[in-house]
Amino acid sequence: MVDALIVSNLLLWGLVVVLAAVVLALVRQIGVIHERVAPAGALMLAAGPKPGDVAPVLELSDWSGRPLRIGGRDGNGLSTLLFFTSPTCPVCKTLLPILDSVRAAEGRWLRVVLASDGPRAGHEDFVREQRLERHPYLLSTELGLAYRVRQLPYAVLIDAEGIVRAAGLVNTREHLESLFEAMERGTGSVQELLDTEGASRHVA
């Protein structure tokens, strides 16, 4: 009886050791996969102005009737984050608080402009609930057509000289931040940067 108990304990300890080795191997593999997975950036669309293009210049009025120019050289030296949204876009609504934090953190060099289209009456509740009247909010079909916006939420980063620096679909804070990263690195998107670095490593 004692011998059987000793044998069973040894078998159990052996099983524990094997399971521990398997867990360690899985943890190591997850780490390797994590290193290989590229960071997700804003997805660029085929249509519309591309990074490096001169942004279309449009003279518009915001929700409160204030004149607002999109494109061209900014007299205050500010870049513009143009964020296309809609009252019927749930993902857009989740990003609005993030845009508020972007304004607070990057306001010294960046202005955030929200854009949509359609009849004003369809936006009244949205503007009131989200308190968007505090910030530039444009209703302009012309603006959406100029940037060929077909899916939301979509963002365009324009520098102080009126040049498009980055653009793409943005579903998360990381996607928004990837636009700033692309501008800082002098590339059109995070994907383009990774492709370039990958090609460089391959050549080397």
C-alpha positions as CSV (number, residue, x, y, z in Angstrom):
1,M,0.0,0.0,0.0
2,V,2.8,2.4,0.9
3,D,4.7,1.5,-2.3
4,A,1.6,2.4,-4.4
5,L,1.3,5.7,-2.6
6,I,4.9,6.6,-3.3
7,V,4.6,5.6,-6.9
8,S,1.4,7.7,-7.4
9,N,3.1,10.7,-5.7
10,L,6.1,10.4,-8.0
11,L,3.8,10.2,-11.0
12,L,2.0,13.3,-9.9
13,W,5.2,15.2,-9.4
14,G,6.4,14.1,-12.8
15,L,3.2,15.4,-14.3
16,V,3.5,18.7,-12.5
17,V,7.1,19.1,-13.8
18,V,5.9,18.3,-17.4
19,L,3.0,20.8,-17.1
20,A,5.4,23.5,-15.8
21,A,7.7,22.9,-18.8
22,V,4.8,23.1,-21.2
23,V,3.6,26.4,-19.6
24,L,7.1,27.9,-19.8
25,A,7.3,26.9,-23.4
26,L,4.0,28.5,-24.2
27,V,4.9,31.7,-22.4
28,R,8.1,31.9,-24.4
29,Q,6.2,31.3,-27.7
30,I,3.7,34.0,-26.8
31,G,6.6,36.5,-26.2
32,V,8.1,35.6,-29.6
33,I,4.8,36.1,-31.3
34,H,4.2,39.4,-29.5
35,E,7.6,40.7,-30.8
36,R,6.8,39.7,-34.4
37,V,3.3,41.2,-34.5
38,A,3.5,44.7,-36.0
39,P,1.8,47.6,-34.2
40,A,-1.6,48.4,-35.7
41,G,-1.8,51.8,-37.3
42,A,-4.5,53.8,-39.0
43,L,-5.6,52.0,-42.2
44,M,-5.1,54.2,-45.3
45,L,-7.7,54.2,-48.0
46,A,-7.0,54.2,-51.7
47,A,-9.0,57.3,-52.4
48,G,-8.5,60.9,-51.3
49,P,-5.4,63.1,-50.8
50,K,-2.3,61.0,-49.9
51,P,0.5,61.9,-47.4
52,G,2.7,64.5,-49.1
53,D,-0.2,66.0,-51.1
54,V,-1.3,69.6,-50.7
55,A,-4.5,69.6,-48.7
56,P,-7.5,71.0,-50.4
57,V,-8.2,74.6,-49.2
58,L,-11.8,75.2,-48.1
59,E,-13.3,78.2,-46.5
60,L,-16.1,77.0,-44.2
61,S,-18.1,78.0,-41.1
62,D,-18.3,75.8,-38.0
63,W,-21.4,74.9,-36.0
64,S,-21.4,78.2,-34.2
65,G,-21.0,80.2,-37.4
66,R,-17.3,81.0,-36.9
67,P,-15.2,81.0,-40.2
68,L,-12.8,78.1,-40.4
69,R,-10.2,77.5,-43.1
70,I,-9.1,73.9,-43.7
71,G,-5.9,73.5,-45.7
72,G,-3.3,76.1,-46.7
73,R,-0.6,77.6,-44.4
74,D,-1.8,78.1,-40.9
75,G,-1.1,81.6,-39.6
76,N,-0.6,80.4,-36.0
77,G,1.7,77.6,-37.0
78,L,-0.7,74.9,-36.0
79,S,-1.2,71.5,-37.6
80,T,-4.8,70.2,-38.0
81,L,-6.3,66.9,-37.1
82,L,-9.4,66.6,-39.2
83,F,-11.7,63.9,-37.6
84,F,-14.7,62.8,-39.7
85,T,-17.6,61.6,-37.5
86,S,-21.3,61.0,-37.5
87,P,-24.2,60.9,-35.0
88,T,-24.9,57.3,-36.1
89,C,-21.3,56.1,-35.7
90,P,-20.9,54.3,-32.3
91,V,-17.1,54.0,-32.6
92,C,-16.8,57.7,-33.3
93,K,-18.5,58.5,-30.0
94,T,-16.1,56.3,-28.1
95,L,-13.2,58.3,-29.6
96,L,-14.6,61.8,-28.7
97,P,-13.2,61.7,-25.1
98,I,-9.9,60.6,-26.5
99,L,-9.9,63.6,-28.9
100,D,-10.5,65.8,-25.8
101,S,-7.4,64.4,-24.2
102,V,-5.5,64.9,-27.5
103,R,-6.5,68.6,-27.5
104,A,-5.3,69.1,-23.9
105,A,-2.0,67.3,-24.5
106,E,-1.1,68.6,-28.0
107,G,-2.8,72.0,-28.1
108,R,0.4,73.9,-28.3
109,W,0.9,72.6,-31.9
110,L,-2.3,71.0,-32.9
111,R,-6.0,72.0,-33.4
112,V,-8.6,69.3,-33.6
113,V,-11.5,69.8,-36.0
114,L,-14.6,67.5,-36.2
115,A,-16.4,67.1,-39.5
116,S,-19.6,65.6,-40.7
117,D,-22.3,66.2,-43.2
118,G,-26.1,66.2,-43.6
119,P,-28.9,68.4,-42.4
120,R,-28.2,70.4,-39.2
121,A,-31.3,69.1,-37.6
122,G,-29.9,65.6,-37.6
123,H,-26.9,66.8,-35.5
124,E,-28.6,68.9,-32.9
125,D,-28.9,66.1,-30.3
126,F,-25.5,64.8,-31.0
127,V,-23.8,68.2,-30.6
128,R,-25.7,68.9,-27.4
129,E,-25.1,65.4,-25.8
130,Q,-21.4,65.4,-26.7
131,R,-21.0,69.2,-26.0
132,L,-19.4,69.6,-29.4
133,E,-20.3,73.3,-29.7
134,R,-17.2,74.0,-27.5
135,H,-14.9,73.0,-30.4
136,P,-14.8,73.4,-34.2
137,Y,-17.5,71.2,-35.7
138,L,-18.1,71.4,-39.4
139,L,-21.1,70.2,-41.4
140,S,-19.8,70.1,-45.0
141,T,-20.5,67.6,-47.8
142,E,-17.8,69.4,-49.8
143,L,-15.2,68.6,-47.2
144,G,-16.1,64.9,-47.2
145,L,-16.0,64.7,-50.9
146,A,-12.6,66.5,-51.0
147,Y,-11.1,63.8,-48.9
148,R,-13.2,60.9,-50.4
149,V,-14.4,59.8,-47.0
150,R,-16.4,56.6,-47.4
151,Q,-15.9,55.0,-44.0
152,L,-15.9,56.3,-40.4
153,P,-14.2,57.2,-38.2
154,Y,-11.6,58.7,-40.5
155,A,-8.9,61.2,-39.7
156,V,-6.5,63.3,-41.6
157,L,-3.4,65.0,-40.2
158,I,-2.4,68.2,-42.0
159,D,0.7,70.1,-41.0
160,A,1.1,73.9,-40.5
161,E,2.1,74.3,-44.2
162,G,-1.1,72.7,-45.5
163,I,0.5,69.4,-46.4
164,V,-1.3,66.1,-45.7
165,R,1.1,64.1,-43.4
166,A,-1.0,61.1,-42.5
167,A,-4.5,59.8,-42.9
168,G,-6.6,56.7,-42.3
169,L,-9.4,54.9,-40.6
170,V,-9.1,55.2,-36.8
171,N,-10.9,52.9,-34.4
172,T,-8.7,53.3,-31.3
173,R,-6.4,55.6,-29.5
174,E,-3.5,53.7,-30.9
175,H,-4.7,54.4,-34.5
176,L,-4.9,58.1,-33.7
177,E,-1.4,58.1,-32.2
178,S,-0.1,56.2,-35.2
179,L,-0.9,59.3,-37.3
180,F,1.3,61.5,-35.1
181,E,4.0,58.8,-35.2
182,A,3.9,58.7,-39.0
183,M,4.2,62.5,-39.1
184,E,7.1,62.5,-36.7
185,R,8.9,59.8,-38.7
186,G,8.2,61.4,-42.0
187,T,6.2,58.5,-43.4
188,G,2.7,58.2,-44.6
189,S,1.6,55.5,-42.1
190,V,3.0,53.1,-39.6
191,Q,2.5,50.3,-42.1
192,E,4.7,52.1,-44.6
193,L,7.3,52.6,-42.0
194,L,7.3,49.0,-41.0
195,D,7.5,47.9,-44.7
196,T,10.5,50.2,-45.2
197,E,12.3,48.9,-42.1
198,G,11.5,45.3,-43.1
199,A,13.0,45.9,-46.6
200,S,16.1,47.4,-45.0
201,R,16.6,44.4,-42.8
202,H,16.1,42.1,-45.7
203,V,18.7,43.9,-47.8
204,A,21.1,43.9,-44.9
